[in-house]
Every structure is written in C-alpha cells, then in structure tokens.
Amino acid sequence: MDGRWPGWGADAGLVVLTFLPALLSQPYVDTSGAAWASLTVYEAVGVVILLLRRRLPATAFVVGFAALLVALVGSAGAGAKLSPLVFLPLAVLLYNLGNHTASWRRTVSALLGVIVLGVAGLWLNRMTTDSGDFQGGLDVLAALAPMPLAWAMGFAARTRQELLAAAERRAADARRAQALEAAQATQRERTRIAGEMHDVVAHSLTLLVVHAETLRARGGELPDWARTQVDGLAAAGRQSSGELRDLLRMLRDPADAAPLQPVPDLGELDALLDSHRAAGGTVELTTAGALESVPGPVQLAAYRVVQEALVNARRHAPGALVRVRVDDAAGELRCEVVNSRAARRGTAGAGVGLGLISMEERVGALDGELVAGPTEDGGFRVVATMPLDRADV
C-alpha cells in the first residue's frame, strides 16, 4: 500500500492539473449546454485514458486524440466552442508516448493514425458546420503546433533514463570485475603462500618426524627419559603435520576448507597436557561447568589459547609449573593459564612474537577479551573470556 501510494498520488495530481484548467476557463469561452456536455464527456473519457497511459502509451495517445476530435467536432456542430485548454491532455499523452514507447514502429503508427483521424475530423467538421466561426482553422493549428515539443521532451527524458541505467550497469560490471580481479589476486597470493609453506615448513616438519621415528626405532639404545621425549616429539610432529595439511588445503582452495581430521575441542585438553608433560613440563588442569555444551567455535578458540600458552611456557619458562583453569559460568567461557617463574633459562630468541597476536585475534573474533601479562612472582598469566552466544561464528 505504501509503495503504491506515490504513483497514485502523482496520477491524481496530474489529472487535476490537466483537466481542471479547462473547466475553470470554459465559463469565459462558452456557457451553453452543448459546450458543457461535450467538455464533461471528453474529460470523463480523458481521465480514464490518462490513468492507462503507462500501460498502453500509443493506444492512449490515439484514443485521447480521437476523444478530443469528437468533442471539438461535436461541439462545433452544435454551435458551441470549447476552451483551448482542452488540448492539455493531448500534450501529456504525447510526452508519455515519447517517454514510454521504445518502438519506433509503434510511434510512427500512432502518429500516422492521428494524422488520418485529424484529416477525417477536419472533413467532418466542414461537412457539419456552416459557420466559419466553428470550423477548424488557425486557432486549432496554433494549439497543435507546440505538441511535437511535448513528445521531444518525453523522448529526451527516456533517453536520459536509458543512459543513466546503462551507466549504472557499466559501474556494476566494473565493480564485479574489480571484485573478481581482487579475488583472483588473493587466491594467487594464497596459493603462493601455500607453496612456500609446503616447501619450507612442511619439508622441515617432515624431516623432524622422520628423525623422531628413527630414534623411536632405536629406543633400546636410549635412556628412559630420552625415549619419553622422543615419543612426545613424534606425536607432536604428526599432529602438526596433519594440521599443516589442513591449513595448506584451505589456503589453496577456500571452498575445500573441510579439515582432514576433527577440529580439536576442550575434550582433547587432557591429550594436550599429556604432550606438555611428555616434553618435560608440569601442568595442572581444573575445569568447572558443562564444557561439552560449549559451542564448537568457542571450544576451538579456548583449546588454541591453552595450546599457545603451553608452548610459550616451554619456550620462555622451562620447568615452570603451569596451572590451567577452564570454567563455564555466567554465559561465558573463562580460560586461564598461569605459569610460575622459570626453573631454568629459556631459549634465547625463541618464537617470532606472533603467539599473543594470534590468541587476541581468535578471541576477538568471538567478541571475547584476552588479558596477558607478567605476574608478581615472575611468571606469566593469560586469561581469555568469551561469550557463549557466538555459536554462529
């Protein structure tokens, strides 16, 4: 209803502005009953034609001209005159013809039909009227002379609209082409990065796993503590290899982003902590709440936070006790990882400084908050808080 009202309002305003002037000026031209009867019938027919002008522009113009011709010839035959403003609807119909008729064949046919009707009307007017005052002459020619200008204005308006529409289509095509080019450039870059990672990281990681498996095969020649370390090294290498394969697949083809192995969640925290212990670390885990009901994206982010925090503890605080607490309360998941002071000196220059940035990005993507910093006793503390209503992320 609201969307259709402006169109009907414009039509109502156009009807008033087109037909009311003739009614107001008619008393100053002729007040005879024949003049009022012809004007009334003509305007009643004209209103209907004007309302149908958009659907049938050529037909509306021809019928409107015919109605005007009948009104003029009929009133002249009865010795009555109509106001010159009765030509206003014809101007509107001509503008509409130029604005809504794209077919030249229909336009030319409508104009030829009007010319034939005009000639027939003039002949009929001569036949039915004896007085020169009621025969079509210069007054009719003067009223019809500006009419082609109305058609030209309508044609110009339609041409401008078509040019604007064509410009909008070109702009849309350019935007689509630009977006496609950007997507292709992004995919090329992703493929290049995936190739570099495969050539450098994957190759080195594969060698690490091969060496670890070789040491395991000769486990009888190693001390007990070394066998434990080698087992942990081989397990971590295999897990990292699988995750790296998933990452490379996603980089090469984002549409094929399904992982080759299950995405880790909080149910695998025990295995993660066991790998930390196998690497010589000490860790304690405390959980609270129904963690199995936590949305998958939140579980994955929490798992990655704990994983990165444990890696940082091994690098910068080897031998330190690490306490991990994960609890689900008050509509959010809180994950806290605290390590004490290092038992021995950490590896100089370990890491590339992107661990905390990666954790912040993961937690921030879930509208969560990450707080990390040193503790008073010389340790380090990481706290991630994530709302549970972001399961759709």
Secondary structure, DSSP 8 states (H G I E B T S, - for coil): -TTTHHHHHHHHHHHHHHHHHHHHHGGGT---HHHHHHHHHHHHHHHHHHHTTTTSHHHHHHHHHHHHHHHHHHHHHTT----GGGGHHHHHHHHHHHHH---HHHHHHHHHHHHHHHHHHHHHHHHH--SGGGS--HHHHHHHTTHHHHHHHHHHHHHHHHHHHHHHHHHHHHHHHHHHHHHHHHHHHHHHHHHHHIIIIIHHHHHHHHHHHHHHHTGGGS-HHHHHHHHHHHHHHHHHHHHHHHHHHHHH-GGG---SS----GGGHHHHHHHHHHTT-EEEEEEES-GGGS-HHHHHHHHHHHHHHHHHHHHHSTT-EEEEEEEEETTEEEEEEEE-S-SS---TT-S-S-HHHHHHHHHHHTT-EEEEEE-TTS-EEEEEEEETT-TT-
